[in-house]
Amino acid sequence: MSFTAKPNSALLIVGHGSTENPDSSTPYFEHAAEIRKRNLFSEVHVCFWKEEPSMREALFMIDAPEVYIVPDFISEGYFTQDVIPRELQLDGPTTQRDGKTLHYCLPVGIHPSMTGLIMKRAKEVAAGADPADTTLIITGHGTGLNTNSTKAIRDQADLIAASGAGYAKVTDAYMEEAPFIADWDKMAETTNVVVVPFFIADGLHSFQDIPVLLGLEKEVGPAASQTDVFRHNPNHLRGKNLYYTSAIGTEPLMADVILDQIADFDAKYSPAAVAEMEGTTLASHLKSLIRSGVRHIGQIEIHPELCEYAYGIFHTEDEDLATQPAFGGLDHFTDPEKARDLSTYAEDGDYRFTKGKVNLRRGWILTLDSEEELLRALDLFYPACTAMFVRHRDGNLPIEDLREKLGRQTGMYRYAGSISDEGAQKLIQKVCGPAHNCAKKILWKLDPETPLDDSEASRFNGIPVAVSEEKAIPLVCREACNHFVAECRKAAKAEFDAKAAATAE
């Protein structure tokens, strides 16, 4: 399908993300990079529920007046129907908010073109297997919380069975509800079995949990990027040839499915054309900041006109090396997208799911040719922080106090709101601030009438290096992060248990 370019529009791809597995967000960045390469939108961004940038931060990063929001999720369910509309403050297919027109598309996993991707993946992984002697199993998580989460998988199984692909059997199976993927061999009378995980990413489930359920691994292992479980096909198990593919969302053609959902949205709703972009762009704001003498953000130093490059950025502790010939032996990169790799792991291998941590690794330099490339790199190191600082400086950054944030939580996190004020104040001092590996300046209060107790965390200015405030873009925290919300939930449960124990005595 041909796709008409939208030069005045942005694309925002929404994913789940993970605080435990760095591979969970990789496909979303890959889908965004592929679409960005095609020059179809003025901007392409990603945001997450569990990682940064969060959904509440993402729109600050966007200059374009029109934004297409595509949930990069497998099915319609709790996240696409409740969480994403709530977090992005959407009130229907099209929402007018803060001077922007926001179009909310359907999730990628329910688009008809997914059927072809599954068959393509199955054929590639088992190229020599006769379909007539092959059972194809599409597997997912399964949950009793929302029936739509399994409907998308059942629909795909039915479509492939009716497609004439020739498989002896096509069926669905799940991790946590019947039919169970652990019983894969009992579902198949054929010699060959192909299992395709119906997930977006090779994260915790498809790469670590399901291999154990299949019998490929004895225990949950490391992340996908650190092992090679998908490279052993076929696996000879339980008297059959088992072929196990990577998650369907890792298929490069998923970028086309995202575009298909946008085209379908336009065909259904015929949105009015938007005016051309007006006003100062974020890249221009960044250029002005640097011209005024700003040289730092977080643990990064910005060096304008470094050798033949417009900009060079590097770890602040590597300044002496970066200004030497051949950059003092630092690893040299020129692609702004490399910033994601450089910021994913700390020196000790710790996964930095929160980018405001003060453990950015050293030993690299990134040279860039424009303010646009510089902004892109900084947004990967410190998502949305440049945009939020500009808004805060200009007095128009909305701040959300803790009680407001906790009050809009649903699902398992709704219990976080029961934390006491005393418990919340103690938790801030226990979790936030540089002493606890967070370099952000807290702008929020407990509620409009209750400021934070005085502490190192509440006083910190968002600049983790010893420079004057005039030379740095501080990292600002406009609302409690999702990691802090999760800690509130734990603390609230501990308070409840303590009260129950005291009552029992």
Secondary structure by P-SEA (a helix, b strand, c coil): cbbbbbccbbbbbbbbccccccccaaaaaaaaaaaaaacccccccccccccccccccccccccccbbbbbccccccccccccaaaaaacccccccccccbbbbbbcccccccaaaaaaaaaaaaaccccccccbbbbbbccccccccccaaaaaaaaaaaaacccccccccccccccccccccccccccccbbbbbccccccccccccccccccccccccccccccccccccccccccccbbbbbcccccccaaaaaaaaaaaaaaaacccccccccccccaaaaaaaaaaacccccccbbbbccccccccccccccccccccccccccccccccccccccccccccccccccccccccccccbbbbbccaaaaaaaaaaaccaaaaaaaaaaaccbbbbcaaaaaaaccccccccccccaaaaaaaaaacccccccccbbbcccccccccccccccccccccccccccccccccccccccaaaaaaaaaaaaaaaaaaaaaaac
